[in-house]
Amino acid sequence: MDPTARPAAASPQVDAVVVGAGFSGLYQLHRLRELGLRTRVFEACDDIGGTWYRNRYPGARCDVESTAYSYSFSPELDQEWEWSERYAAQPEILRYLHHVADRFGLRRDITLNTRVTRAVYDEAGHVWEVSTDTGETVTARFVVLASGCVSAVNDPDIPGLGTFAGAVHHTADWPAGGVDLAGRRVGVIGTGCSGVQAVPVIAAEAAELTVFQRTPVYALPAHNRPLAAAEIAEIKARYPEFRAAQRLSRGGTVFAPPTKSALEADDAERAAAYEAAWDSGVLSGLLRTYTDILVDEAANETVAAFVRSKIRSIVADPATAEALSPRTFPFATKRPCLDTGFYAAFNEPHVTLVDLARTPIEEVTPKGVRTAGREYLLDVLVLATGFDALTGSQVAVDIVGKGGTTLREKWADGPRNLLGLVSAGFPNLFTVIGPLSPSVLSNAVFSIEQHVEWITDCIAHLRRAGATEIDATPRAEDDWCAHVADLAAGTLYPAAASWYMGANVPGKPRVFLAYTGGADRYRAECDAVARDGYRGFVLS
Ligand code: N01
């Protein structure tokens, strides 16, 4: 026998395993099926939907317009689905995903109630051995982590949390049947996008609402509204043109790029531009006014001051308005929130803001929350404390690559990969909207489609070429990581202790986790890499 001969690749049980059945996993399944791949999708929950299944908290809705926050791959789907509101609420988005699953016959390859716990690469056979918490093991040539970028829940380590006698619910793990809050004393910890959306809706139901805020946010009005029949007809007529423009866009929404610095405009011009953006109800509206909001501190401060003036105009009590006003980080370096009544809720007599910067939480007691100031008595505690974003859902799986190295070990100082898609030493393992890609800085559905299509084309290429393995080269990976870090360093993003930086999870390395160069530039780079025969990757 020739000792240099490579062993033949083993025949896996399936061609691909996809982890997660949310927006990413459903589309990945559809595309791999079109390629003729035998594919299994494992979903930990008892239903499909991912983020839009688990985040059932009161007030949950998208913050990119639904007509753009939806799949673009099927013109028929665009024509047949009808969004009822500008920003659809969680139940409607979940219904949409169910419709997609039915329309494209996806359910038969999805196994629910099954969490992927471990994936081990067999170097000789070029296959992944994937294990689940139900005791199943399946071998697959390819694995796609479609497990979400804001999905691993961040449970806060607050002393005494386990002693609370009332109910505790995380916004990202909200009971399917809802929670009866009528007449109850409710506490909400956290004022990120989840808290901002939940607070006014909970306030409308609860007898008393106490909001525990560690850091104030910049929240902009959504101006959400029902979509009229004429408007829907117009959107549908323009859909092909809109989707084509969206594909080339910087972040998955279509707008004319700014041309001027905020500092070149005079006060009146800036005020008019900011008022128009505020009135537009578009999350990125203020960012799009001038070229330098995210790169120049002085330019950024003009927007930050404008938002603070709006907060003062809405919140009646000056001390509460000041406590709600962000002053410790530049505008948009933490994700701004889209608000429907958040600030106004604090004008209600039964809603109280507790500024944890002044009086930190000391402990949760059986009766409520005790801060340095006093004890707040509660029946229900809502944790709107966010996620171990971008890397959490991947390192939650025990992934063992070449040489027995685990992804967890490799990423101990921060995520490393090429194009956000493949981490060197973990061949044939792809990630959808994970770290070091535009991901959370873009319209998620739009970036999901771009990733899924790139991954599908890559697998098709491998099959055509008779190759069984693709891996990133360490050199190309180093270059990509350095490029992503350089781009981030040229912005104001690192100035905030945000979840973009991993700062919200104790012990998580501080690395800027997303690609800030724009989804248009990113797509061009991904396409160029593929065109150049998968430059930076090794195919074997
Ligand atoms: O989570 P967050 P989120 N004690 O991390 C506080 C997407 N999303 O679920 O800022 C006290 O932003 C924490 O305080 P601080 C979207 O991408 C989208 O709200 O760390 N407080 C913060 O106030 C979004 O950005 C939508 O000082 C504690 C809050 O909890 C992302 O998900 C809706 C604490 C967490 O805010 C995350 O948003 C919802 C502690 N121990 C979410 N630990 C849409 O609209 C944390 N906090 C589409």
Residues whose N, C-alpha, C, O or C-beta is under 5 A from the ligand:
A	BS01	N01	R61 C62 D63 V150 P156 D157 I189 G190 T191 G192 C193 S194 G195 R214 T215 R335 A384 T385 G386 F387 W499 N504
